[in-house]
Amino acid sequence: MPIITIQPSGKTVEMPVGASLAAAVIAAGEPMVLKCEGKGECDSCHIFVQEGRKSISKIQRLENERLDSIVGVGSKSRLACQAMIGEEDVVIELLGFSSGL
């Protein structure tokens, strides 16, 4: 099973292929609020994928439209609820919501 590393805490968790990155964050014990219940309709789970981007699912139209409306989006941006884990290890960076900001 792929290992997901969560920065800045450095926590790691093994997750099955097909699980969402949001599920990995929650399984690792990191706080993550899914205001839209994982439907990709908000920006509460915006993360940066630092390594392993090619292994996770491709961005779909709904996620892409939501990312277009978020301030601070970059080429590594994903919505954790929409990004599904592939075969390779992934390193993600949590943004301000993880520290309660």
VOVO-447824 format. One record per residue: residue in one letter; x, y, z of N, C-alpha, C in turn. Coordinates in steps of 0.02 Angstrom, whole numbers, padded with zeros to 5 digits. Layout:
<nodes>
type = a, n.c1 = X, n.c2 = Y, n.c3 = Z, ca.c1 = X, ca.c2 = Y, ca.c3 = Z, c.c1 = X, c.c2 = Y, c.c3 = Z $
...
</nodes>
This chain:
<nodes>
type = m, n.c1 = 00042, n.c2 = -00059, n.c3 = 00000, ca.c1 = 00000, ca.c2 = 00000, ca.c3 = 00000, c.c1 = 00044, c.c2 = 00062, c.c3 = 00000 $
type = p, n.c1 = 00023, n.c2 = 00114, n.c3 = -00036, ca.c1 = 00062, ca.c2 = 00176, ca.c3 = -00039, c.c1 = 00064, c.c2 = 00210, c.c3 = 00030 $
type = i, n.c1 = 00119, n.c2 = 00244, n.c3 = 00042, ca.c1 = 00128, ca.c2 = 00282, ca.c3 = 00104, c.c1 = 00117, c.c2 = 00356, c.c3 = 00087 $
type = i, n.c1 = 00073, n.c2 = 00388, n.c3 = 00127, ca.c1 = 00059, ca.c2 = 00459, ca.c3 = 00118, c.c1 = 00094, c.c2 = 00496, c.c3 = 00175 $
type = t, n.c1 = 00137, n.c2 = 00543, n.c3 = 00159, ca.c1 = 00171, ca.c2 = 00584, ca.c3 = 00208, c.c1 = 00139, c.c2 = 00653, c.c3 = 00209 $
type = i, n.c1 = 00123, n.c2 = 00676, n.c3 = 00269, ca.c1 = 00087, ca.c2 = 00739, ca.c3 = 00277, c.c1 = 00133, c.c2 = 00791, c.c3 = 00310 $
type = q, n.c1 = 00145, n.c2 = 00845, n.c3 = 00274, ca.c1 = 00187, ca.c2 = 00899, ca.c3 = 00299, c.c1 = 00142, c.c2 = 00955, c.c3 = 00323 $
type = p, n.c1 = 00159, n.c2 = 00996, n.c3 = 00370, ca.c1 = 00225, ca.c2 = 00999, ca.c3 = 00400, c.c1 = 00237, c.c2 = 00951, c.c3 = 00458 $
type = s, n.c1 = 00188, n.c2 = 00911, n.c3 = 00479, ca.c1 = 00196, ca.c2 = 00868, ca.c3 = 00538, c.c1 = 00243, c.c2 = 00810, c.c3 = 00527 $
type = g, n.c1 = 00249, n.c2 = 00787, n.c3 = 00464, ca.c1 = 00290, ca.c2 = 00729, ca.c3 = 00450, c.c1 = 00256, c.c2 = 00663, c.c3 = 00464 $
type = k, n.c1 = 00192, n.c2 = 00664, n.c3 = 00483, ca.c1 = 00155, ca.c2 = 00602, ca.c3 = 00496, c.c1 = 00149, c.c2 = 00562, c.c3 = 00431 $
type = t, n.c1 = 00148, n.c2 = 00496, n.c3 = 00438, ca.c1 = 00140, ca.c2 = 00452, ca.c3 = 00380, c.c1 = 00083, c.c2 = 00403, c.c3 = 00394 $
type = v, n.c1 = 00052, n.c2 = 00381, n.c3 = 00340, ca.c1 = -00002, ca.c2 = 00333, ca.c3 = 00346, c.c1 = -00003, c.c2 = 00291, c.c3 = 00282 $
type = e, n.c1 = -00014, n.c2 = 00226, n.c3 = 00289, ca.c1 = -00023, ca.c2 = 00182, ca.c3 = 00232, c.c1 = -00096, c.c2 = 00182, c.c3 = 00213 $
type = m, n.c1 = -00110, n.c2 = 00191, n.c3 = 00149, ca.c1 = -00180, ca.c2 = 00194, ca.c3 = 00126, c.c1 = -00188, c.c2 = 00149, c.c3 = 00064 $
type = p, n.c1 = -00248, n.c2 = 00121, n.c3 = 00056, ca.c1 = -00260, ca.c2 = 00080, ca.c3 = -00003, c.c1 = -00267, c.c2 = 00123, c.c3 = -00066 $
type = v, n.c1 = -00250, n.c2 = 00094, n.c3 = -00122, ca.c1 = -00259, ca.c2 = 00127, ca.c3 = -00187, c.c1 = -00334, c.c2 = 00142, c.c3 = -00194 $
type = g, n.c1 = -00349, n.c2 = 00203, n.c3 = -00217, ca.c1 = -00418, ca.c2 = 00223, ca.c3 = -00227, c.c1 = -00447, c.c2 = 00263, c.c3 = -00170 $
type = a, n.c1 = -00413, n.c2 = 00265, n.c3 = -00113, ca.c1 = -00436, ca.c2 = 00307, ca.c3 = -00057, c.c1 = -00420, c.c2 = 00380, c.c3 = -00073 $
type = s, n.c1 = -00456, n.c2 = 00426, n.c3 = -00043, ca.c1 = -00443, ca.c2 = 00497, ca.c3 = -00055, c.c1 = -00386, c.c2 = 00521, c.c3 = -00010 $
type = l, n.c1 = -00354, n.c2 = 00575, n.c3 = -00032, ca.c1 = -00303, ca.c2 = 00605, ca.c3 = 00010, c.c1 = -00334, c.c2 = 00633, c.c3 = 00074 $
type = a, n.c1 = -00396, n.c2 = 00655, n.c3 = 00071, ca.c1 = -00430, ca.c2 = 00679, ca.c3 = 00131, c.c1 = -00436, c.c2 = 00623, c.c3 = 00182 $
type = a, n.c1 = -00452, n.c2 = 00562, n.c3 = 00159, ca.c1 = -00457, ca.c2 = 00505, ca.c3 = 00205, c.c1 = -00389, c.c2 = 00490, c.c3 = 00236 $
type = a, n.c1 = -00336, n.c2 = 00500, n.c3 = 00198, ca.c1 = -00269, ca.c2 = 00489, ca.c3 = 00224, c.c1 = -00252, c.c2 = 00539, c.c3 = 00279 $
type = v, n.c1 = -00269, n.c2 = 00602, n.c3 = 00267, ca.c1 = -00256, ca.c2 = 00655, ca.c3 = 00316, c.c1 = -00292, c.c2 = 00639, c.c3 = 00381 $
type = i, n.c1 = -00355, n.c2 = 00621, n.c3 = 00376, ca.c1 = -00395, ca.c2 = 00605, ca.c3 = 00435, c.c1 = -00369, c.c2 = 00543, c.c3 = 00469 $
type = a, n.c1 = -00350, n.c2 = 00492, n.c3 = 00431, ca.c1 = -00323, ca.c2 = 00429, ca.c3 = 00459, c.c1 = -00258, c.c2 = 00442, c.c3 = 00497 $
type = a, n.c1 = -00220, n.c2 = 00492, n.c3 = 00475, ca.c1 = -00157, ca.c2 = 00509, ca.c3 = 00508, c.c1 = -00168, c.c2 = 00550, c.c3 = 00572 $
type = g, n.c1 = -00230, n.c2 = 00568, n.c3 = 00585, ca.c1 = -00245, ca.c2 = 00605, ca.c3 = 00646, c.c1 = -00238, c.c2 = 00681, c.c3 = 00638 $
type = e, n.c1 = -00233, n.c2 = 00704, n.c3 = 00576, ca.c1 = -00229, ca.c2 = 00776, ca.c3 = 00564, c.c1 = -00299, c.c2 = 00804, c.c3 = 00557 $
type = p, n.c1 = -00310, n.c2 = 00864, n.c3 = 00581, ca.c1 = -00377, ca.c2 = 00893, ca.c3 = 00574, c.c1 = -00391, c.c2 = 00915, c.c3 = 00502 $
type = m, n.c1 = -00449, n.c2 = 00898, n.c3 = 00477, ca.c1 = -00470, ca.c2 = 00920, ca.c3 = 00411, c.c1 = -00546, c.c2 = 00924, c.c3 = 00412 $
type = v, n.c1 = -00571, n.c2 = 00982, n.c3 = 00396, ca.c1 = -00644, ca.c2 = 00993, ca.c3 = 00393, c.c1 = -00665, c.c2 = 00987, c.c3 = 00320 $
type = l, n.c1 = -00714, n.c2 = 00946, n.c3 = 00307, ca.c1 = -00742, ca.c2 = 00939, ca.c3 = 00239, c.c1 = -00811, c.c2 = 00971, c.c3 = 00239 $
type = k, n.c1 = -00811, n.c2 = 01038, n.c3 = 00230, ca.c1 = -00874, ca.c2 = 01076, ca.c3 = 00234, c.c1 = -00927, c.c2 = 01050, c.c3 = 00186 $
type = c, n.c1 = -00906, n.c2 = 01026, n.c3 = 00128, ca.c1 = -00955, ca.c2 = 01002, ca.c3 = 00078, c.c1 = -00962, c.c2 = 00926, c.c3 = 00081 $
type = e, n.c1 = -00936, n.c2 = 00895, n.c3 = 00133, ca.c1 = -00938, ca.c2 = 00823, ca.c3 = 00144, c.c1 = -00903, c.c2 = 00784, c.c3 = 00088 $
type = g, n.c1 = -00850, n.c2 = 00813, n.c3 = 00061, ca.c1 = -00809, ca.c2 = 00778, ca.c3 = 00011, c.c1 = -00836, c.c2 = 00779, c.c3 = -00059 $
type = k, n.c1 = -00879, n.c2 = 00827, n.c3 = -00075, ca.c1 = -00909, ca.c2 = 00831, ca.c3 = -00142, c.c1 = -00870, c.c2 = 00876, c.c3 = -00190 $
type = g, n.c1 = -00816, n.c2 = 00908, n.c3 = -00166, ca.c1 = -00776, ca.c2 = 00952, ca.c3 = -00209, c.c1 = -00810, c.c2 = 01019, c.c3 = -00222 $
type = e, n.c1 = -00854, n.c2 = 01039, n.c3 = -00178, ca.c1 = -00892, ca.c2 = 01101, ca.c3 = -00188, c.c1 = -00867, c.c2 = 01159, c.c3 = -00146 $
type = c, n.c1 = -00816, n.c2 = 01148, n.c3 = -00106, ca.c1 = -00788, ca.c2 = 01203, ca.c3 = -00065, c.c1 = -00712, c.c2 = 01200, c.c3 = -00071 $
type = d, n.c1 = -00678, n.c2 = 01240, n.c3 = -00032, ca.c1 = -00605, ca.c2 = 01240, ca.c3 = -00035, c.c1 = -00573, c.c2 = 01221, c.c3 = 00032 $
type = s, n.c1 = -00612, n.c2 = 01191, n.c3 = 00077, ca.c1 = -00586, ca.c2 = 01178, ca.c3 = 00144, c.c1 = -00532, c.c2 = 01124, c.c3 = 00147 $
type = c, n.c1 = -00525, n.c2 = 01084, n.c3 = 00094, ca.c1 = -00473, ca.c2 = 01031, ca.c3 = 00095, c.c1 = -00419, c.c2 = 01045, c.c3 = 00043 $
type = h, n.c1 = -00410, n.c2 = 01108, n.c3 = 00024, ca.c1 = -00357, ca.c2 = 01127, ca.c3 = -00023, c.c1 = -00289, c.c2 = 01109, c.c3 = 00006 $
type = i, n.c1 = -00250, n.c2 = 01072, n.c3 = -00031, ca.c1 = -00183, ca.c2 = 01051, ca.c3 = -00010, c.c1 = -00134, c.c2 = 01061, c.c3 = -00068 $
type = f, n.c1 = -00070, n.c2 = 01054, n.c3 = -00054, ca.c1 = -00019, ca.c2 = 01052, ca.c3 = -00106, c.c1 = 00010, c.c2 = 00981, c.c3 = -00107 $
type = v, n.c1 = 00014, n.c2 = 00952, n.c3 = -00166, ca.c1 = 00045, ca.c2 = 00886, ca.c3 = -00175, c.c1 = 00118, c.c2 = 00899, c.c3 = -00194 $
type = q, n.c1 = 00163, n.c2 = 00884, n.c3 = -00148, ca.c1 = 00234, ca.c2 = 00899, ca.c3 = -00158, c.c1 = 00271, c.c2 = 00845, c.c3 = -00198 $
type = e, n.c1 = 00251, n.c2 = 00783, n.c3 = -00188, ca.c1 = 00282, ca.c2 = 00726, ca.c3 = -00223, c.c1 = 00228, c.c2 = 00675, c.c3 = -00239 $
type = g, n.c1 = 00236, n.c2 = 00641, n.c3 = -00296, ca.c1 = 00191, ca.c2 = 00588, ca.c3 = -00314, c.c1 = 00129, c.c2 = 00611, c.c3 = -00352 $
type = r, n.c1 = 00130, n.c2 = 00671, n.c3 = -00380, ca.c1 = 00071, ca.c2 = 00698, ca.c3 = -00414, c.c1 = 00047, c.c2 = 00654, c.c3 = -00471 $
type = k, n.c1 = 00093, n.c2 = 00622, n.c3 = -00506, ca.c1 = 00074, ca.c2 = 00581, ca.c3 = -00564, c.c1 = 00038, c.c2 = 00517, c.c3 = -00543 $
type = s, n.c1 = 00045, n.c2 = 00499, n.c3 = -00479, ca.c1 = 00014, ca.c2 = 00438, ca.c3 = -00455, c.c1 = -00058, c.c2 = 00448, c.c3 = -00434 $
type = i, n.c1 = -00078, n.c2 = 00509, n.c3 = -00419, ca.c1 = -00147, ca.c2 = 00520, ca.c3 = -00397, c.c1 = -00192, c.c2 = 00534, c.c3 = -00457 $
type = s, n.c1 = -00257, n.c2 = 00528, n.c3 = -00446, ca.c1 = -00306, ca.c2 = 00536, ca.c3 = -00500, c.c1 = -00300, c.c2 = 00604, c.c3 = -00533 $
type = k, n.c1 = -00320, n.c2 = 00606, n.c3 = -00597, ca.c1 = -00318, ca.c2 = 00668, ca.c3 = -00634, c.c1 = -00373, c.c2 = 00715, c.c3 = -00609 $
type = i, n.c1 = -00360, n.c2 = 00780, n.c3 = -00616, ca.c1 = -00410, ca.c2 = 00830, ca.c3 = -00596, c.c1 = -00470, c.c2 = 00826, c.c3 = -00643 $
type = q, n.c1 = -00529, n.c2 = 00822, n.c3 = -00613, ca.c1 = -00591, ca.c2 = 00822, ca.c3 = -00652, c.c1 = -00618, c.c2 = 00893, c.c3 = -00656 $
type = r, n.c1 = -00667, n.c2 = 00903, n.c3 = -00699, ca.c1 = -00695, ca.c2 = 00969, ca.c3 = -00713, c.c1 = -00717, c.c2 = 01006, c.c3 = -00650 $
type = l, n.c1 = -00756, n.c2 = 00974, n.c3 = -00607, ca.c1 = -00782, ca.c2 = 01007, ca.c3 = -00547, c.c1 = -00725, c.c2 = 01032, c.c3 = -00502 $
type = e, n.c1 = -00676, n.c2 = 00989, n.c3 = -00491, ca.c1 = -00619, ca.c2 = 01009, ca.c3 = -00449, c.c1 = -00580, c.c2 = 01066, c.c3 = -00482 $
type = n, n.c1 = -00570, n.c2 = 01062, n.c3 = -00546, ca.c1 = -00533, ca.c2 = 01114, ca.c3 = -00582, c.c1 = -00569, c.c2 = 01181, c.c3 = -00576 $
type = e, n.c1 = -00635, n.c2 = 01181, n.c3 = -00584, ca.c1 = -00674, ca.c2 = 01242, ca.c3 = -00577, c.c1 = -00669, c.c2 = 01271, c.c3 = -00507 $
type = r, n.c1 = -00671, n.c2 = 01228, n.c3 = -00456, ca.c1 = -00665, ca.c2 = 01251, ca.c3 = -00387, c.c1 = -00596, c.c2 = 01279, c.c3 = -00375 $
type = l, n.c1 = -00544, n.c2 = 01246, n.c3 = -00399, ca.c1 = -00476, ca.c2 = 01271, ca.c3 = -00389, c.c1 = -00466, c.c2 = 01339, c.c3 = -00423 $
type = d, n.c1 = -00499, n.c2 = 01349, n.c3 = -00480, ca.c1 = -00493, ca.c2 = 01413, ca.c3 = -00515, c.c1 = -00520, c.c2 = 01471, c.c3 = -00473 $
type = s, n.c1 = -00563, n.c2 = 01457, n.c3 = -00425, ca.c1 = -00593, ca.c2 = 01510, ca.c3 = -00385, c.c1 = -00558, c.c2 = 01522, c.c3 = -00319 $
type = i, n.c1 = -00505, n.c2 = 01485, n.c3 = -00305, ca.c1 = -00470, ca.c2 = 01489, ca.c3 = -00241, c.c1 = -00409, c.c2 = 01534, c.c3 = -00247 $
type = v, n.c1 = -00399, n.c2 = 01578, n.c3 = -00199, ca.c1 = -00339, ca.c2 = 01620, ca.c3 = -00196, c.c1 = -00281, c.c2 = 01578, c.c3 = -00171 $
type = g, n.c1 = -00223, n.c2 = 01584, n.c3 = -00202, ca.c1 = -00164, ca.c2 = 01548, ca.c3 = -00179, c.c1 = -00154, c.c2 = 01480, c.c3 = -00211 $
type = v, n.c1 = -00191, n.c2 = 01466, n.c3 = -00264, ca.c1 = -00185, ca.c2 = 01402, ca.c3 = -00298, c.c1 = -00121, c.c2 = 01402, c.c3 = -00340 $
type = g, n.c1 = -00087, n.c2 = 01345, n.c3 = -00341, ca.c1 = -00028, ca.c2 = 01337, ca.c3 = -00382, c.c1 = -00032, c.c2 = 01271, c.c3 = -00421 $
type = s, n.c1 = 00021, n.c2 = 01256, n.c3 = -00456, ca.c1 = 00021, ca.c2 = 01196, ca.c3 = -00498, c.c1 = 00018, c.c2 = 01132, c.c3 = -00456 $
type = k, n.c1 = 00033, n.c2 = 01136, n.c3 = -00392, ca.c1 = 00032, ca.c2 = 01077, ca.c3 = -00348, c.c1 = -00034, c.c2 = 01072, c.c3 = -00309 $
type = s, n.c1 = -00080, n.c2 = 01118, n.c3 = -00321, ca.c1 = -00143, ca.c2 = 01120, ca.c3 = -00284, c.c1 = -00190, c.c2 = 01063, c.c3 = -00303 $
type = r, n.c1 = -00223, n.c2 = 01036, n.c3 = -00253, ca.c1 = -00277, ca.c2 = 00987, ca.c3 = -00263, c.c1 = -00327, c.c2 = 00995, c.c3 = -00207 $
type = l, n.c1 = -00387, n.c2 = 00970, n.c3 = -00218, ca.c1 = -00435, ca.c2 = 00963, ca.c3 = -00164, c.c1 = -00426, c.c2 = 00892, c.c3 = -00138 $
type = a, n.c1 = -00410, n.c2 = 00884, n.c3 = -00075, ca.c1 = -00394, ca.c2 = 00818, ca.c3 = -00047, c.c1 = -00452, c.c2 = 00770, c.c3 = -00052 $
type = c, n.c1 = -00513, n.c2 = 00796, n.c3 = -00052, ca.c1 = -00571, ca.c2 = 00751, ca.c3 = -00057, c.c1 = -00581, c.c2 = 00723, c.c3 = -00127 $
type = q, n.c1 = -00550, n.c2 = 00754, n.c3 = -00176, ca.c1 = -00559, ca.c2 = 00732, ca.c3 = -00246, c.c1 = -00499, c.c2 = 00694, c.c3 = -00274 $
type = a, n.c1 = -00442, n.c2 = 00700, n.c3 = -00241, ca.c1 = -00380, ca.c2 = 00668, ca.c3 = -00264, c.c1 = -00376, c.c2 = 00597, c.c3 = -00236 $
type = m, n.c1 = -00378, n.c2 = 00547, n.c3 = -00280, ca.c1 = -00377, ca.c2 = 00477, ca.c3 = -00260, c.c1 = -00306, c.c2 = 00449, c.c3 = -00266 $
type = i, n.c1 = -00287, n.c2 = 00410, n.c3 = -00218, ca.c1 = -00219, ca.c2 = 00383, ca.c3 = -00213, c.c1 = -00208, c.c2 = 00329, c.c3 = -00265 $
type = g, n.c1 = -00149, n.c2 = 00332, n.c3 = -00297, ca.c1 = -00129, ca.c2 = 00281, ca.c3 = -00344, c.c1 = -00080, c.c2 = 00233, c.c3 = -00313 $
type = e, n.c1 = -00036, n.c2 = 00204, n.c3 = -00353, ca.c1 = 00010, ca.c2 = 00152, ca.c3 = -00331, c.c1 = 00072, c.c2 = 00178, c.c3 = -00294 $
type = e, n.c1 = 00089, n.c2 = 00241, n.c3 = -00303, ca.c1 = 00152, ca.c2 = 00268, ca.c3 = -00276, c.c1 = 00142, c.c2 = 00308, c.c3 = -00212 $
type = d, n.c1 = 00196, n.c2 = 00315, n.c3 = -00175, ca.c1 = 00195, ca.c2 = 00357, ca.c3 = -00114, c.c1 = 00184, c.c2 = 00430, c.c3 = -00134 $
type = v, n.c1 = 00153, n.c2 = 00467, n.c3 = -00088, ca.c1 = 00136, ca.c2 = 00537, ca.c3 = -00101, c.c1 = 00155, c.c2 = 00579, c.c3 = -00040 $
type = v, n.c1 = 00180, n.c2 = 00639, n.c3 = -00052, ca.c1 = 00194, ca.c2 = 00688, ca.c3 = 00001, c.c1 = 00149, c.c2 = 00748, c.c3 = -00011 $
type = i, n.c1 = 00109, n.c2 = 00765, n.c3 = 00040, ca.c1 = 00065, ca.c2 = 00823, ca.c3 = 00034, c.c1 = 00081, c.c2 = 00874, c.c3 = 00088 $
type = e, n.c1 = 00063, n.c2 = 00936, n.c3 = 00075, ca.c1 = 00072, ca.c2 = 00990, ca.c3 = 00123, c.c1 = 00004, c.c2 = 01019, c.c3 = 00140 $
type = l, n.c1 = -00011, n.c2 = 01019, n.c3 = 00205, ca.c1 = -00073, ca.c2 = 01049, ca.c3 = 00228, c.c1 = -00064, c.c2 = 01124, c.c3 = 00232 $
type = l, n.c1 = -00118, n.c2 = 01160, n.c3 = 00220, ca.c1 = -00116, ca.c2 = 01233, ca.c3 = 00222, c.c1 = -00143, c.c2 = 01257, c.c3 = 00289 $
type = g, n.c1 = -00161, n.c2 = 01320, n.c3 = 00295, ca.c1 = -00180, ca.c2 = 01351, ca.c3 = 00357, c.c1 = -00232, c.c2 = 01317, c.c3 = 00398 $
type = f, n.c1 = -00281, n.c2 = 01281, n.c3 = 00367, ca.c1 = -00334, ca.c2 = 01250, ca.c3 = 00406, c.c1 = -00307, c.c2 = 01198, c.c3 = 00455 $
type = s, n.c1 = -00250, n.c2 = 01168, n.c3 = 00439, ca.c1 = -00224, ca.c2 = 01115, ca.c3 = 00482, c.c1 = -00198, c.c2 = 01141, c.c3 = 00548 $
type = s, n.c1 = -00181, n.c2 = 01205, n.c3 = 00550, ca.c1 = -00157, ca.c2 = 01233, ca.c3 = 00613, c.c1 = -00210, c.c2 = 01275, c.c3 = 00647 $
type = g, n.c1 = -00272, n.c2 = 01270, n.c3 = 00622, ca.c1 = -00326, ca.c2 = 01305, ca.c3 = 00654, c.c1 = -00334, c.c2 = 01377, c.c3 = 00632 $
type = l, n.c1 = -00300, n.c2 = 01397, n.c3 = 00579, ca.c1 = -00305, ca.c2 = 01466, ca.c3 = 00555, c.c1 = -00366, c.c2 = 01476, c.c3 = 00513 $
</nodes>
